Amino acid sequence: MKVIIDRFEGDYAVVELPDLTMVDMPRSLIPEGAKEGDVLVIGIDPDETDKRKERIEKLMNDLWE
């Protein structure tokens, strides 16, 4: 998904979603140096997701052994 930074308001960036609605996004989630008009790409990282699932599964197995 791509969102466009419309403006900054305090601790939030107002971003435009693909359906043209505006939502507040915490500035802490915005890459440093981003400015109004920049396009942000939000996506899923399948490799990191798999690593996380494996780590959690190992912790659960260790807990129940």
C-alpha positions as CSV (number, residue, x, y, z in Angstrom):
1,M,0.0,0.0,0.0
2,K,1.2,3.5,-0.8
3,V,0.3,6.5,1.3
4,I,1.2,10.2,0.7
5,I,2.2,12.5,3.5
6,D,-0.2,15.4,3.3
7,R,1.1,17.4,6.2
8,F,2.5,17.2,9.8
9,E,0.4,18.2,12.8
10,G,2.2,17.9,16.1
11,D,3.2,14.3,16.8
12,Y,1.3,13.1,13.7
13,A,1.6,13.0,10.0
14,V,-1.7,13.3,8.1
15,V,-1.4,10.8,5.3
16,E,-3.7,10.2,2.3
17,L,-4.7,6.5,1.7
18,P,-5.3,5.0,-1.8
19,D,-9.0,5.6,-1.3
20,L,-8.3,9.3,-0.8
21,T,-9.2,9.3,2.9
22,M,-6.9,11.0,5.4
23,V,-5.7,9.4,8.5
24,D,-3.3,10.4,11.3
25,M,-0.1,8.3,11.5
26,P,2.3,8.7,14.5
27,R,5.4,10.6,13.5
28,S,7.5,7.8,15.1
29,L,6.4,5.5,12.2
30,I,7.5,8.0,9.6
31,P,11.1,7.6,8.3
32,E,13.4,10.4,9.3
33,G,13.8,13.1,6.7
34,A,10.4,12.4,5.1
35,K,8.5,15.5,4.1
36,E,5.1,16.6,2.8
37,G,4.3,15.0,-0.6
38,D,6.6,12.0,0.0
39,V,5.1,8.6,-0.8
40,L,5.5,5.9,1.8
41,V,5.2,2.2,1.0
42,I,3.7,0.0,3.6
43,G,4.0,-3.7,3.1
44,I,4.4,-7.2,4.6
45,D,7.9,-8.7,4.9
46,P,7.2,-12.5,4.5
47,D,10.8,-13.5,5.6
48,E,10.6,-11.5,8.8
49,T,7.1,-12.8,9.5
50,D,8.3,-16.4,9.1
51,K,11.3,-15.8,11.4
52,R,9.1,-14.3,14.0
53,K,6.6,-17.2,13.8
54,E,9.5,-19.7,14.2
55,R,11.0,-17.8,17.2
56,I,7.6,-17.7,18.9
57,E,7.0,-21.4,18.2
58,K,10.3,-22.3,19.7
59,L,9.6,-20.3,22.8
60,M,6.3,-22.0,23.2
61,N,7.8,-25.4,22.7
62,D,10.6,-24.6,25.2
63,L,7.9,-23.5,27.7
64,W,5.8,-26.7,27.4
65,E,8.7,-29.2,27.6
